[in-house]
Amino acid sequence: MFYCLDFNSEQRYFNGIFKDYDLKGIENLDLFAKQVVEGFIIGLHKSPFHGFSVEFAEHRLYNSGESLKNIDWKLYARTDKLYSKKYEEETNLRCQIVIDQSSSMYFPREEKGNINKLRFSALAAAALMNLLKKQRDAFGLSLFDENVNLHTENKSNIRHYNLMLNYLYNVIIDDKLNNKTLASKGLHEIAEKTHKRSLIIVFSDFMSSQEELDSLFSALLHLKYRKHEVILFQVADNSKEFELDYQNRPYLFIDMETEEKIRMHSQDFKKLYIEKIKKYKEELMNKCMQFNIDFVEADIAKGFYPILNSYLIKRNKMMI
């Protein structure tokens, strides 16, 4: 099933907000996540996208002995009668959101206030958590570079949501570099620590060498062996990293994990680079198709709606 959403309004919002948006605490991060999700839901209601409990379907009279968690207290204040919210679809989906914290995720760094890949991933994760909370699904967070730096349980309460936002806020304001990555090791450890069947969402640039691909997919197969569903979001600045869209002049290229430097004219190796990166991405996507892993390109210039849309499509397939 395919869904067509109008991303134009979100794109305009996305393009302007990060230059001026000051995340001075988890309250602002929560507000940001709500704004993204509410805009996304408006787009859903304008499209033929149905069957998700992003809103309740109807009210019904509360029956004595039922759980109080679904009572609409605002309606009670107006009518003095107890009504429960009846949802179209109630599930117990568990979702573990995994973010790569290695130094390559801090690209780009050219301008103050620029949104880099790590900030984009953390903000996308906050929006996903807000949507998961609306759907009353449980979620957790894992952070890794060479090691797993954080791994939480899946929960769905508001206290847990605020704690996850606090972790994400710390990711956003962190500015340390020279963190190498070993995705295979981190994902193996996360597979061992995630005991119940879950949807595993991984945000990473997957900028590993050709030789490391086998190790990466060994870890992903470990997740599949544990009965998890997996979505990989390859977070990138497509114009700079995949298309090498630089001005026609020499640049100093710096490896953000090792600080190795090389001064070159981008046009001298652009054709060869694009060929090699295209070959690498094709192999990555082919392996994902082979092992039934969802692979989604997440260009930081295109905003969050494609990520939320990909999540809902995956969730719909899991519920069928």
N, C-alpha and C positions, 0 to 999 in steps of 0.2 A: 504494500500500500504506500502511495506517495502523497505527501502533503505539500502544498504550495503556500508559503508565508511571504508577506511583504517585509523584507528586511531593510527597506530604504529608510524608514523613519528611525529605526534603531541604529543604522549606520551613521546618520547625521548626529544622533545623540552620542554615539560612541566616539566619533571623530572629535567632538568638542569637549567632552567632559573631562578627560584626563589631564588636560593642560591646566584646568582650574580647580578640579576636584581635590579637596584636601582631606585625606583620611586621617583624622586626628583621634580615632578610637573606634571600637567595635560598633558603637552606635551609628557612626557614619557608614561603616561597612555594611551593617544591617540595612540601613536606608538605601544604600546603593543596590544591594541584592534585591530588595523589594521592588525598586524602580525597574530594574531589568526584567524581573519575573512578571510584574504586572503588565509591562509593555508587551512582553512575549505572550501572555495569556490573552490580551486584547487581540493580538494577531491571530491566535488560535480560534477565537470566537468568530473571527471574520473569515475563517477558512473551514473546509470540510473535515475538521479534526475533532473527533468525538470519542467518548468512551474513557476519558481520564478523569480521576476525581480531583481535578484542580479546583473545582467548586462542588458544593453539595447539590444534589438533584432536587430535593424537596424537604419540607418539614412534615413530621408526623407527631401526634400526641405522645407524650412521654408515658410509658407504662411503669408502674411501681416495681422496683427491683432491678431495673435496667441500669447500666453504667451511666454515671453522670457526665462523662467526658464529652458526649455529643450534644448536650443541652445547649440551646442557643439562648444565652443569658440576656443578650440585648433584646431579643424578641420577648422574653419573659418580663423585662422591665416595662415594655410597652403594653403587653396584653394581660400580665399577671397570670399567664398560663404556661405550663412547661411543655416545650416542644423539643424534639430531637432532630438533628440534622441527619437525613438519610442520604448516604453517598451512593453514587452510581456504581462505584467499584472500590471495594475495601480489600487491601492486600497487606501482606507483611513482607514487602520487598526489603532486602538489606543491601546497602550500597557502600562499598569502601572506595573512597576517593584517594588516589595515590599521586603525589606530586614529586617530580624530580627537582632537587635543590642544587644540582651541580652548577658550577660557575658559568657554563655555556648558556644556562637559562637566564643570565643577566643581560644578554644581548637583546636589543641595542642599548648603547650607553652614550650616544652622541650628544643628546640634549638633556638638560635638567628637566625632570618631569615626564620624560619619555616613558611610555609603558613598555617594559621589557617582557620577555617570555614568562618569567617567573611571576611577575605581578599579574599578568594576564591570566595565568593558570590559577592563581589564588583567588582572583576576582570571579573567574568562571566557576570555581569550586564553591564560592560563597553563594552565587546565584543558584547553582544546582542544589545546594543544601536547603536554600529557601524553598525551592520547588518541591524537594523531597519532604520538607516539613509540612508544606501545604497538603501533600498527598498522604501524610501520616506514615511515611516510610522511614525505616531506620537507616542511619548513615554514620560512617566513621571516617577518619582521616589518617593517612600514612604519608610520611615525608622521608625521602632518602637521598643520599649522594653515594659515597662509597659504602655507607652503612645505613641502616634504618634508624633515623633520628627520632621518629615518633610513630606510634601505632596505637590507635584507640579502638575501643569496641564500637559496635553499631548500636545507637540508641536514637529515640525519636522525640525526646522531651525538650522543652524550651531551654532548660538549664544546660543540657548537652549541646544544643545548637549555639548558645552564646559562648560556650567553651571552645567549640570548633572555630567560631569567628575570631576568638582571641588568638588561637594558634595561627590562623590565616593572616590576621593583622600583623603578627610578628614576622611572618614570612615576607609580607609586603614591605615592611620598613627595614628588613635586614639588608645589608649591603656588603657582606663579606664575599671575597673572591678566592680563587685558587682551590676550590673544592672539586676534586675529580669525581667521576661517576663510575659506578659499577652496577648497572641496572640489573644484570642477571642475578647478582648476589642479593640485592635488595628485594627483588621480586620473589626469589626463592624463600627468603625469610618471611615476607608478607604472606605467601601461600601457606607456610607452616602456621602462622599466627592467626589466620582467618579460618576459623573452624567451621562455621556454618555457611551453607551455600549462599553466595552473594553475587551481586553485579560489581565487578572490579573496573573502575574507571581510572586510566593512567594518563597523566599529563606529562609529556616529555618531548624533547626535540629528537630523541632517538638518533643523535649524531654520534654513533659509534662506528668503529671501523668495520670493514667488510668481514674481517676475521671474527669479530665479536658477535655477529648476527646469530651464529649457531648457539652460542651461550645464552643470548637473549631469548631465543625461542625455546630453548630448553626450560628456562624459567617460566615462560608463558604457558608452555605445555604442563608444567607443574600446577599452575593455576587451573587449567582445564581439567587435569586429572582429579583435582579436589572438587570438581563439579561447579566451578565458578563460571559465570559468563564474563567476557572481557571486552571492553572498548578501549582502544588506544587512540588518544588524541595527539597527533604530531604537531606540537606547537612551534610555529616558526614565523619569522618575518620573511614571507615568500619573496618579495622583491629583492631584498638584500642577500638572503641566504641561498635561494634556489635559482634566481634569475641573475644574480650578480649585477644589479642595477645601480652602478656607481658612475660618477662623472668620469670623463675621459682624461684622467690624470693619475699620477702615482699615489699609492696609499700605503700606510704602515698597517699590516694585518697582524693582530695579536691573538694568540691562543689564550682564551680566558681561563682555562684550567691550568695550563703550564706556564703562561706568560712568554712562551716562545714567540719571537717577532721575526717578520720578514717584510721587506719593502719591495712592492711590486706594482706594476701597472696592471690594473684589473683587466684591461682589454687583451693583454698578452696571453692570458690563460682562461678567459671567459668561456670560449667554446668547449675546451677540454673539460673544464670544471662542470659545466651544465650537462655534458654527456655523462660524466661519472656520477653526478648526483642523481640524474634521472635513472640511471641503471640501478643505483642503490635503492632508490625509492620504489622502483618496480619490483625488485626482489623482496623488499619489505612487505609490500602490498600482496604479492603473490603468496608469500608464506602465511600471511594473515588469512587469506582466502582458503588456503590449504587446511589450516587448523581451525577454521570457523571462528576467527577472531575479527571483530569489527575494527576497521582502520579508518580514521577520519582525519583529514587534513584540517588543522585549525590555524588559519592565518590570522595573526594578531591584528591585522588591518581590517578584518571583516566582522569583528564584534562577537557577541556571545550567543545570539539567537541560533546560529547553526549548531552550536554545542547543545543547547537545550533541546532543539528539535531532534538531533541524533539520539539523545538520551531517551526522549519520549517514544521514538520509533522502536528503539531497543526494548524499552519497557513493555510496549504493546506486544511485541513478539514473544516476550517471556511470559505474558499473561494469557496468551492463546492456548 
